[in-house]
Amino acid sequence: MSSEFKKLSHSIYQCKYHIVFCPKYRYRVLSGEVGEYTKREIYRLCEQKDKVEVIEANVQADHVHLILSIPPKYAVSKVMGFLKSKLALRVLKQYPQLRKQRYWGNHLWSRGYCVTTVGIDEEMIRKYVKWQGDKEKRNEVEQRRLFD
């Protein structure tokens, strides 16, 4: 088992996700101090969620890239709902001038996000699954030889 695998009480896992989300209307409001604050708060919020880990974070003026390790006990959508809502509250409280935009109110982020999985590549998994099948066949042949 690789050291990249993590453990829960009844499972081991390696669940990494590349996630991208944007401010409403993709406005370039996450630059400078606002961007730095946003990045720090992403780390703090993820620490609050048991076993959610920020592997990489990059805050651009008009979007955020994250690579997160999320345990299988959490749905990605739930983690993103938590992260975007709490992050919006904190950023808008810290920078009330953003709240004054007439079209925002309490909504800092656009509704959706992009998510893709990151991890062991498909070809490696295919080889492993095939190897496991071949290994099982070899074990069956060995068992038959012992009992014949």
N, C-alpha and C positions, 0 to 999 in steps of 0.2 A: 504494500500500500504506500503510495506516494505521500510525502509530507504535505503536499498541497491539499490533501483530503482533510476535511474537518469532521468532527464527531458530534452527534447528538446521542441521546440515551439509546435509541433503537435504530440508528442509521449512520452511515458515513456518507459524505457528499462532497461534491465540488460543483457548486452552482454559481457561475459568474455571469454577469449580465452587463452589456454595454447599453447605457441609457442616455438619451438625448432629450432635453426639454428646453422650452423657450419662454421668454416673457411674452405677454399678450402683444399681438401685432408685430412680434419680433423686434420690438424697439430696443435700441442699443443702450440699455440702462444699467447693465452689469459691469461697466468699466470702472477702473480705478478702485477707490475705497469701497464702493458698493460691491464690486466683484470679489474683492478680498474678504469682506465680511461674509458674503454669501458662501464662499468656499469654506471658511472656518465653521460656519453654522451647519453646513452639510456634514462635516466630520462630527460635530457635537451631536446632531440629531441621530446620525447612524449609530453612534455609541450608545444612545438610549435604547435602541432596539437590540434585543439579545442576539448576538452572533452576526448582526449585519455589519459588514466591514467595507470601508472605502478602500479599494485597491489603487485607484487613480481618480483624480478629479481635475477638470480643466474648465474654468469659468471664462467664457468669452463674453464680449459686450452684448451679444444678442442670443446666446444659447449656452447651455451647460452640458458637458460630456462627463459621464461617470462610468467607472467600472466598479460594480458592487458585487460582493460575495453575499448571497442571500440564502439562508438555510431553507430546506424544503418545507419547513413548517409554516413559512410565510409565502403568500402569493405576492408576486412582483407588483401587481396592481395595488395591493394593500400598503406595501412599503412606499410606493410612489405617492399614493394618496396622503399618507402620513407625512412624507418628506415635503411634498409640494405645499400642503396646507400649513404645516408648522413653519416652514421656511418663508412663506409669504407673510405670515403674521409677524415673524421676527424682523424681516427686512423692512416691511412697511412701518413697523414701530421704530426701528432704528433710523430710517430715512423717510420721515413723514412727508417730505416734498413729493415723493413718488405717489402718495395717496391722493394728492391734489389734482392729478390728471383726471379730468371729468369722466373719462371712459373706463377707469379702472375700479374705483371703489376699493374693495378689499381683495380684488382679483389681480394678482401679479402675473400668474402663469397662464399660458394658453392651455386649453383643455386637455390636449393629448400629450403623448410622448412617444418616442421610438425606442424599442427594446430589441436587442438581439442577444443570443447566447454566445458565450465565450468559453472555450475549454479545449478538451482533447479533440483533435480533428477526427472527422468521420472515418477516414481511411484507417487510422489507428484503431478505432473502435471495431470496425469490420474485421480487421485482422485478429483482434483479441477474441471476438465472438467466435470466429472460425476456429481459432486455436483451442478455445474451450470445448467446442464440439468435437474436434479431433482428439483432444485429451480424453474426453468421456468415452469415445469409441475405443481408444487404446485401453482404458481401464476395464471396459466390458470384456474385451478380448482376453485380458490378463485374468479376470475373474473366472471366465469359462475354462481357461487352461488349468487353473488351480482346482476346480471342482470336477473336471472330466477325468 
